Amino acid sequence: MVNKMKLTKTKLDGVVILEPQVYGDNRGFFMESWNKKEFERLGLYYDFVQDNHSKSTVKGTLRGIHFQNGDKAQAKLVRCVKGAVLDVVVDLRKDSPTFKQWVAVELSEENKKQLLIPRGFGHGFLTLTDNVEFLYKADNYYAPEAEGGIIWNDRELGIDWGIKKPILSNKDSQNLCFSCIENTL
């Protein structure tokens, strides 16, 4: 069995959609979601050190937009293993030609797509179904002192989440506007 991962670039340099080769039959399926050699064949060199797993029970739950700054920044490989999400990535690199631009990709248990998000980006997702389970690898450890957040409906960023009143955590509902955190990036 030869594993080949399909890579699709987005308008944000370094942010790529990855589609693993899925082998299915009447029993179910098998796929490799992470293979260091395959990623390096694609020019993706990451040393992931932490795996995270979140569950959101209700459709319309929005998590984000989160990031970590400086040497505590994290690259992430994200995927949805149950249900579906609208996954959003925002370019927070001040020297980037796509600074403040964003992309949105549907990730689901059905399409098995993954999104690779390098360091220097904000990340969030909206659940499109009930009972969503979301997994991601990070190349740096969680560091609360370096953590930041941008309010989901920031006017300057203008992200189209497709929802007017998402379910937010207390913490995410208190995230600041982009212009309020821009000097901390």
N, C-alpha and C positions, 0 to 999 in steps of 0.2 A: 504494500500500500504506500503510495507516494503522496505526501501531504503538500498541497500547494494552496497558499493563502492568496486570495485576490485582494489587491490593494487599489483603492480609489482615493485620489487626492481631493481635498476640498479647497475652497478659496483661501483658507488660512494655512499658511506655510507650516508644514509639519503635522497638521491635524489630518489624519487619514482614516478612512473607513476600511475595515478588514473583514473579509468574508471567508471563513474557513471552509475547506472541503468537508462536506457532510456525507457520511456513508450511512444510508438508511435501508431498512428492510422491514418485514412484518413484525419484528421484535422491538423496533425503535430506531435509534441512530447512534453513531459514534462520530466524534470530531475532536481534533486537537485545537484547543482554544489558545494555547501558548506553547511555542516551541522556539527556544532561543536560536537554534540554527536556522530555522525558517525565517524568523524575524530578521536575523542578520543577512540572510540571502536577499531580503527586501530592502536592506540598508537601514534597518531599525535596530539600534544598539541601546538596549535598556537592561538594567540590573534591578529587577523588582524585588522589594524587601518586605512588603506588607500586602496582605489580601484583606479586603473588606467586603461585607455582605450586609445589605439593608433590605428591609421588607416594609412596604407601604400597603396598608390594607384597603385604602379607599381611593377610587378613581378621582383624579383632580388634585392629588397631593403634589406639591411642588417643593423640591429640595434644592436650595442654592440661591444665588450664584456664589459658590465658594472658591477660595484660592488660598495658597500659602505663599508668602513673600521670601525674597532673598535666597540664602543658601538652604532654606527649609522648603523651598518650592517643590512641588511634586509633579512628575509625569504620571499619567494614569492610562490604563487599558481597561475600558469599561464595557459591560455587556448586561443585557437583561435576560435572565434565565427563566422567568415566569411572568407572563403578562406582556405589557408593552409600555414604552416610555417615549416621550419626545425629549431627546438629549440635546442640550444646548452648550456650546463652547464659545467663549468670548475672548478675543485677543487683547491681553493686557500688557503687551510688550510695547513700551513707548517708542522704540526705534523701528517698529514694524510698519510696513506700508498698509497693513490691514488693522492697525491699532483701533480698538473700539468696535470692530466689526465682529459679527457672530455667524455661526452656522448651526442649523438644527437638523438632526438625523433621527428617524424613528428606529429604535432598537427593540427587538421583541424576541420572545422565545421561538416564534415562527421563522423570522428571517435570519436569526443567529448572527447578525452583524455585530461587530465590535467597533469601538471608536478609540483610537490612540490619540491622547492629548498630551503634548509635550509640556515641559515646565513653562510658566509664563502666561498661562491661560486661566480664565475663570470657568467654572463648570456647574451645571445644574440640570435637573431633569423634572419633567412633569409626567405623572402616571396617567396613562390612557386607558387603563383597565383597573379593576380591583385586584387585590392580592398580587402586587408586583414584587418580584425579588430581583435585586440588582447587585451585581458583583463587580469589583474592580481591584486591580493590582495597582500599587503605587511604588515609585522608585525611591521614595524618601519617607521617613516615618512621620506620623501625625505630630504636629508641633503647635499646640494651642496658642503659644505666644506669637507665632507667625501667621496665624489664621486671619482671614478677612472675608467679608461678604458684601455683595452689592444687591440692593433691593431688586426683586424680580421684575418689577414694572417700571424700571428706570426709563425716563422719557428720552434721555440722550442716547441710550443704546437702542431703544425701540424694538425690543425683542417681541416677535409675534408668537406668543405661547398658545394662542387659540382658546383662551379662557379669561374670564373677567374676575372671578373670585376663587382662586385656588385655596386649598387647605395648606396652611403654613405652620411651621413650628413657631413658638414664641421667639426663638433666636433669629430665625429667618425673617420674621415680620419686622424685626428691628434693624435689619441690614440697612446700610446707608446708600444714598444715591452715588452714582459714579463720580460726579464732580467733587463729592465730599471725601472720597478715598483716593482720588487720582494722584495726589502728592505723596501717598504712602507706597505707591508702586515702584 
